[in-house]
Amino acid sequence: MVEDEKLGLIWLSLPEGSDIKTFEKGQTVAVWTDGKIRESYPLQGTALNIEIIKQAD
């Protein structure tokens, strides 16, 4: 789950081969998606790539 400043919470499916243990609450990440965001609450999408920009404090 990520929080976008404009869109709010988005539940993302991880890219194939990604390990959920790589990501921690509080990290700043850049996310590339397939462009499709399903309108639900929370929003839902598929991540093509996730890059950690800053580790959690």
Residue pairs with C-beta under 8 A, 6 or more apart in sequence:
1 9
1 10
1 11
1 12
1 42
2 9
2 10
2 12
2 29
2 31
3 9
3 10
4 10
7 37
7 43
8 42
8 43
9 41
9 42
9 43
10 37
10 42
10 43
10 44
10 45
11 42
11 43
11 44
11 45
12 31
12 33
12 44
12 45
12 46
12 47
12 50
13 44
13 45
13 46
13 47
14 20
14 47
14 50
15 47
15 48
15 49
15 50
18 47
18 50
22 52
23 29
23 50
23 52
24 55
24 56
25 56
26 56
26 57
27 52
27 53
27 54
27 55
27 56
28 52
28 53
28 54
29 50
29 51
29 52
29 53
30 50
30 51
30 53
31 47
31 49
31 50
31 51
32 47
32 48
32 49
32 50
33 45
33 46
33 47
33 48
34 45
34 46
34 48
36 45
36 46
37 43
37 44
37 45
38 44
38 45
